[in-house]
Amino acid sequence: MPIVVDIDVMLAKRKMSVGSLAERIGITPANLAVLKNGRAKAVRFTTLEALCEALECQPGDLLRWE
């Protein structure tokens, strides 16, 4: 998969749990896990915006192309 999701990296830097992040952005921990593990086929801009706001980062900090 050429697009790599680095949510784990940002969670570790922010010392935040998956459950806490899911609650803050308003999605289930299971749906966040799908995204976090790179199994998602798409991500909504509203979800990406919420992730960036909660983790205080830019979209490029969460997604990269290999």
C-alpha positions as CSV (number, residue, x, y, z in Angstrom):
1,M,0.0,0.0,0.0
2,P,1.7,3.2,-1.1
3,I,-0.2,5.5,1.4
4,V,1.0,4.9,5.0
5,V,-1.0,6.1,8.0
6,D,1.1,7.4,10.9
7,I,-1.6,7.9,13.5
8,D,0.3,5.6,15.9
9,V,3.3,7.9,15.7
10,M,1.3,11.0,16.5
11,L,-0.6,9.1,19.3
12,A,2.8,8.2,20.9
13,K,4.1,11.8,20.6
14,R,1.0,13.2,22.2
15,K,0.8,10.4,24.8
16,M,-2.8,9.7,23.9
17,S,-4.7,6.4,23.7
18,V,-6.8,5.2,20.8
19,G,-9.9,5.3,22.9
20,S,-9.3,8.9,24.0
21,L,-8.7,10.0,20.4
22,A,-11.7,8.2,19.1
23,E,-13.9,9.9,21.8
24,R,-12.4,13.4,21.0
25,I,-13.1,13.1,17.3
26,G,-16.5,11.4,17.6
27,I,-15.8,8.0,15.9
28,T,-15.8,4.5,17.4
29,P,-12.5,3.0,18.5
30,A,-13.1,0.2,15.9
31,N,-13.4,2.6,13.1
32,L,-10.3,4.5,14.2
33,A,-8.4,1.2,14.4
34,V,-9.4,0.5,10.7
35,L,-7.9,3.8,9.7
36,K,-4.9,3.5,12.0
37,N,-4.0,0.1,10.7
38,G,-4.1,1.2,7.0
39,R,-7.2,-0.9,6.2
40,A,-9.4,2.0,5.3
41,K,-10.2,2.6,1.6
42,A,-11.0,6.3,2.2
43,V,-11.0,9.0,4.8
44,R,-13.4,11.9,5.0
45,F,-12.0,15.4,5.1
46,T,-14.1,16.0,8.2
47,T,-12.4,13.1,9.9
48,L,-9.0,14.1,8.8
49,E,-9.7,17.7,10.0
50,A,-10.9,16.3,13.4
51,L,-7.7,14.1,13.7
52,C,-5.5,17.1,12.9
53,E,-7.3,19.3,15.4
54,A,-7.2,16.7,18.2
55,L,-3.5,15.8,17.6
56,E,-2.5,19.3,16.8
57,C,-0.8,18.3,13.6
58,Q,-1.0,18.7,9.8
59,P,-2.4,16.1,7.4
60,G,1.1,15.3,6.2
61,D,2.0,14.2,9.7
62,L,-0.7,11.5,9.5
63,L,-0.5,10.4,5.9
64,R,2.6,9.8,3.7
65,W,3.2,8.2,0.4
66,E,5.8,5.5,0.0
